[in-house]
Amino acid sequence: MELNNKRVLVVGLGRSGVASALFLQSHGAKVTVSDSKSEDQLGQEIPVLLDHGIAVETGRHGERTFQNQDMIVVSPGVPFDAQPLVQARALGEQVIGEIELAAEFLSGPIVAITGSNGKTTTTTLVGEILAKSGRKTLVGGNIGTPAVSLVEKATPETFTVLEVSSFQLETIRRFRPKIAVVLNVTPDHLDRHRSFEAYAAAKARVFENQQEHDFAVLNADDPTCMAMAGKTRASVFWFNRKREVDQGTFVRQGVVQFRGDGTEYEIMPVAEIPLKGAHNVENVLAAICAAKLLGCQPDSIRTAVREFKAVEHRLQYVATVRGVEYYNDSKATNVDATIKALESFPGNIHLILGGKDKGSDYTALNNLLRERVRCVYTIGAAAEKIEKHITGATKISASGTMDRAVAQASGNAQVGDIVLLAPACASFDQFQNYEHRGRVFKELVLALPK
């Protein structure tokens, strides 16, 4: 892809938008950035861009801005069906995402990991297994470091492990991972994709450009993932914690096994996996499968998994205060993630729910709420909808804010109880992002009287 003297518009000034603009400018492109947010909302990003000679438009997307561009790079937070982008495509302008831009320049094989839940944990773990196996490894994508920021560090010997979201996959053209992993597909982002079918189709695009010598790793216990096996030219490997698979990873008598090319390898006992929850066993099985396909040896895999610490904001233990354990699962931004979090504890849970609704059906929580939750503390813009959906399943406290929810939960919890932040919602009503929400929760917990 030739960028020198090309006119390129970057739409959206999030992390990936800023990284894309700086990357494009460093490769000789004439870059403009457009964001509908005001200059005040965009904080410190604008001076950095201006210092690099990048034109910045804020507060609107001007119609003329989108015209006569050689290429438009859209950030994941900007809907692909936004009217200016629809018009640009109708005029024949090339519209891609940051992940596609990065893939055009990244050296070495790419491992792409997607799914409704578990992406960050699995992506991080694959990176750590590869590093423990002596491979030069980079980790990024939706996990926090934009993929385009990794380009200058990558060599043909580098393995780049990317967490990719449905939003990012909407905008690919030639993105081709050596290994594509889909962990699970459950309803999420329906406010953006409008239907589960459209959301699942976006996830399946991760296989779109794979060839016969590539690998697809799929969850054999997820019907949507199983249906995806027919949508790739790659060799399909499976992971399943409940039954054996012909090719891939599974558990037999408490031990993780990998089967491939007619050979079985014993990897490690399930009991050595340090993460809570059956869903994390699945994440580990997926990571092991990908790592084994890349030639990692069982000893290195086992060591990396045993030493792996829970990723921040993913069912992360925070503290025990006056006999009550507190867990931060701020990354549980959809109903299925909250279900998995609840299933990780036998009961006596005080659950903090709420935030910005994503078109979710919270009634799916009711059985677990009846069985395991002493009280739900609702916060944020979705509180009223959540309360309507779960009324009768358990006690509800309309807390409104995080500080009040933590205070009420700590006041009600008894020795041996669990206080769990697993909000089933996006964070953007009261917080900058899910990390900010998780940090606030942890700060409030650590400030509780001992």
Secondary structure, DSSP 4 states (H G I P E B T S, - for coil): ---TT-EEEEE--SHHHHHHHHHHHHTT-EEEEEESS-TTTTTTHHHHHHHTT-EEEESS--TGGGTT-SEEEE-TTS-TT-HHHHHHHHTT-EEEEHHHHHHHH--S-EEEEE-SSSHHHHHHHHHHHHHHTT--EEEEETTSS-GGGGGGG--TT-EEEEE--HHHHTT-SS---SEEEE----S--HHHHSSHHHHHHHHHGGGTT--TTSEEEEETT-HHHHHHGGG-SSEEEEEESSS--SSEEEEETTEEEEEETTEEEEEEEGGG--S-SHHHHHHHHHHHHHHHHTT--HHHHHHHHHTPPPPTTSSEEEEEETTEEEEE-TT--SHHHHHHHHHTS-S-EEEEEESB--S--GGGGHHHHHHHEEEEEEESTTHHHHHHHHBTTBEEEEEESHHHHHHHHHHH--TT-EEEE--SSBSTTTSSSHHHHHHHHHHHHHTS--
